[in-house]
Amino acid sequence: MLGDLPAVDIHRHLDGNIRPETIWTLAAKHNIALPARSLEALLPLCQIQDKTADLLAFLARLDYGISVLADVDACYQIAYENMQDAQQEGLDYVELRFSPYYMAQTHQLNIADVVAATVQGCADGERDFGVKHNLIGILSRTFGTEACTQELNGLLAHKAHITALDLAGDELGFPAPLFVNHFKQARDAGWQITVHAGEADGPQSIWNAIELLGANRIGHGVAAREDEQLMAYLAEHHIGIESCPTSNYQTATVVDTPNHPMKQFLEAGIEVTLNTDDPGISAITLADEYTVARDVIKLSDEQLKQVQINGVNQAFLSAADKQSLFARAAQR
């Protein structure tokens, strides 16, 4: 990353970035059994060592961290630690997305209370660590439309503190048409829209995210490379693709990282950004992703610079806030 440009991560799952040490200590605090007798033995269970069979196998790794969220204080703690992690990585701005239904599920917490604790943890973290943030609520499609209605209601209870809505989880099993009404409510609330699409399904999933749900950005979007008309549309309408190469390899979305479509998207004029996805599960930082982009995908220095600029341009921020990020970075 270039130090005179802002370092931003706009596709980062808060509930996919729970420190293994925190999982271990919360489990001990709440007498929750883990399938490991030490922190060292826990690491290969909650972090990916190479890759998994598919997206759902990858997502199962998140369950260990979620299993220890026994109360809203634990939710506050992981939100606060996410902001500390962002500061330690040298980020200037981070968009943290989270699924309150998923976080609440194991211990039957109140969804709106989980949202409130997450909001407060991130706000206190911004105050203490000096990293600007915004929150993106997730509807976890894997649990079905009724669960997503509950999740949306919990997020709407704190709508002033949420910037955007996302749809994540089992893309193949629960496609976008099931969630049209949910996303209409989100747009009516004044939220931006980003949708996981083209990760476990084809280009039509991306079209649906845009045309049915109103997506301003696409999470992963790997399958867009199969549709030249779609790539042209994304470029023309400034709909960014949130790329996460390490995650794409680990979920087997991309089997050959040197041929990741980031370069193809950039050459097509698409505003591609580079992000960590679930850094706690993948055991990576944003700097690691830039190393992959440079050394494995072989992006040029100019392309890497453009990706970094795209991160700010695609951020769910006002024009004034974006200019402020650029100005502060330039003064370093």
N, C-alpha and C positions, 0 to 999 in steps of 0.2 A: 504494500500500500504506500502511496505517496503521502508524505507527511504534510505537504502544503495543501492537500485536499481533505475534506471531511471523511472520517471513517464511519460508515453507517452499515447497519445490518437490519434489513426490513422484512426478513422472513426467518424468524427465530421463535421457536416454541418455548414459552416459559416453563410449561409442564414437561418439556423434553430436555430441560436443562436444570435438573435437580442434582446437586453434588452427591456423589457416592457417600462422602463422609456424612452429609446431612441425612441421607437415607438410613445409614447405620445408626446415627445418634437418635433420630426420631423413632426408629423401631425399638431401640432400647428404652427410650422414655415412655413409650406407650405399650410396651410389652407385646410387640407385634413380631411374630415369628418370620424370619427370612430363611431361605434355603441355602444359607452360608453361615459358617462359624466364625468368620473374620471378615474385616473390610477387604482384605486382599482376595479372599474367595468370592466376595460379592462382585468385584469389578468385572470379571468376564460374563456375569449374568446380566448386569445392567448396562454394559457398554459393548458395542460391536467391535470385535477383533478384526474381522475382514469384511464379510458381507453376509446377508441373510437370504432366504429363499425368495422372498417377495415383500411387498409393502406391508402386508398384515403381519408377517413374521417380525419385521422391523418394529412395527408399532407395539407389539407385545413386550418389547424391552422397556417401554415406558411404564408398564404396570408396576414394576418394583418401586419406583419413586412415588407413584400415586397411592400405593398401598399403605404408605406411612403418613398420609395426610389425615390424621385422626381428628383434628379440630381446625378451626379457622386460624388459630395462632400459627399452625404449621404452614398454612397457605400464605399467610403474611410473611413468614420466614423465607420461604423459597422465592417469593416475589422480590423481597428486599435483597436476597443474595444474588438474584439475577441482575439487579442493577449494579451490585458490587462487581460481579463478573464482567459486566460491560465496561466498567471503569478500568478494571485490571487489564482488559484487552485493548485499551486505548480507544474505545469507541467514543465518537462525539454525539451520536444519536442512535437509538435503537427502537424498533417497533417489536413489542413483545406480544405474541398471540397466545391465547390460552382457552381451554375448554372447561368451563366451570362445572358442567354436568359430569364430565369425566373425573375432575378433581374431587367432586362431592360424592361420587358413586360408592366407593368402597365403604366409607363410614357414614353414609346417609346424611351428609351435611346439607344444610339449606343452601340452594344454589345462589340465591341473591347474596347471602352472607359470604360465600366464597368469593364472589365478584368484589364485594366491599373490601374484604381482607386483601385481595390481590391489588386492587386500586390503591389502598393505603400503603401497602408494602412498596409498591413501585414509586409512589409519590415521595415517601420518606427516603427511598434510595436515591431518587433524583436530587433531593435536597442535600443528602449527605455525601454523594459521590460525584455530583456535578455533570451527570450525563443526561441529556434531554431524552425523553421517551414519549411514546404513545402506545396505547393498548388496543389490540385487535381481539374482539371476541370470536370464538370458534363455535360453529355448530358441528358437533361430532355425528356425522351422518350414519356412522356404523350402528348407532343405537336406535335409529329409526326416526320417523317424522314427529311422533308424539314427544319423544325425549328432546328433540330439537326445539319443539315448541316451549317446553319447560325451560330449556337452556336460554332461548331467546328472551323469554319473560324475565329471567334472572338478570340478563345483561341489560335489558331495557329499564329495569329498576334503577340502574346507575348509568343511564344513557349519556349523560353529560361527560362522563369520564371514559367513554369508549369512542374510538375514532373510526373503526371500520368493523365489518363482519366478514368472516371467512367460513368456508365449508371444507371440512377435512375428514379423513378417514377412508372408509371403503368406497372408493370412487366407482368401481364396477358394480357393486351390489346396490348402491343407493345413488342413482344418477341425479343430475341437477333438476330435471322436471318435477321431482318430488318436493322441491323446496322453493318453488316460485313465490308462494305467499309469504314465506319467512323473509325472503330477501326484499320483497316489496315493503314489508314493515320496516326493515332495516334502512332502506332508502328513504322512506317517509320520515324516519327518525333523524335523517341528515347524515347518516354514516356513509363512508366510502365502502367499496366492495372489492375484496380480493378472494379468489377461489382456487383451491387446489384442483387442477385439471390437466389432463394430458400427462399424468404421471403413471396411472395404472390403466388408463383407457386411451382411446384414440383422439384424433382431431375434433370429432363431433362433440366430445366432452368440453373442449375449449370453446367451440362455437356456442354451445348451450350456456356455458358460464357467462359469456358476453351477452348473448341475445336474450336469454331467459332470466338471468340473475343480475345483470347489469355490472359485470366485473370491470373495474378500472385497471386491475392487474391480475396476472395469472401466476399461481404458485407452481413451479417446476416447468410445466408447459412443454415437456420434452417432445411430445407427439406432434407439436406444431410443425416440425420439420418435414412431416409427411404430406403437408398441404401448402403449396406455394401461395394459393389465394389467401389462406389464413395468415401466413407470414406477412404478406403485403398489407392485409387489413390491420394487423397488430402494429406494424410500422406506421402506417398512415394515421392511425387513431391514437398513437402514443400509449398503447396498452403494453405495459412493461411485463417482462417475464422475470420472475424471481428464481434465479438459478441457484442450485445447491448441489454441486458436483459430487462431493463425498457422499452425501445422502443418496443421491441417484445411483451411485455404484453399490452402496450398501443395501439398497432395496431391490437391486437387480433391474431398476428402471433403465439404466444404462449399463451395459455389460463391458463396454470398452471406453474407459474414460478419455483416452487420447482423441476419440471421435465424438466426444460430448458435443451437442449442437450449439453450445455457446458461440463458437466462432461463426458458424453458419447464420445464427440469429443476428449477430453484430453486423455481418456483411450484408444482411437483408435490411439493415436500418432499424432493427427492433431495439428498444431501450432495455437491454438486459442488465440485471443487477446480480451481485454475487453475495451469497448469504450462507449461514451455517445450518439452518433448519433446526435440528435437535442436537446442539453441541455437546450436551451432557451425555447423550447416548452415543454419539459419534466420536467423542473424546477429541474434539478439535476446537480451534479458535478461528476467527475470521482471517487472521494472518495466514493460517494453514491453507484456507481455501484460495487465497491469492497465490500462494506458492503452487498449489495444484493447477490453477488457471495458467500460470506462467510456465511451469516446468513440464506439465503433463499435457494440458490442452494446447499449449504453445501459443497463447495469446501474446501479441506484440506489446511492447511498452505503451504504445499509443492506444491499443485496444484496452489494456488494463486501466489506463487513465480514463478512458471513456466509460468503462464499467463503473468506476468509482464516482464519476460525475453523474452517471445515470442513477446511482443509488440515492443521491440527494434529489435529483429531478423527479424521481418516482415516489419519493417519500410522501406520506400523507401529512404534509405541512403546508402552511401558508407560504406565499412567495417571499414575504418578509423574513420568515423563520429560515427559509432556505438560504437567502442571501446572508443572513447572520451566521449560519454554519460555514459558508464559504469564507466569509470575512475573518472569522476567528481562526480557521485553519490556516489562512494565508499569513496570519501574524505570528505563527509558531516559528 
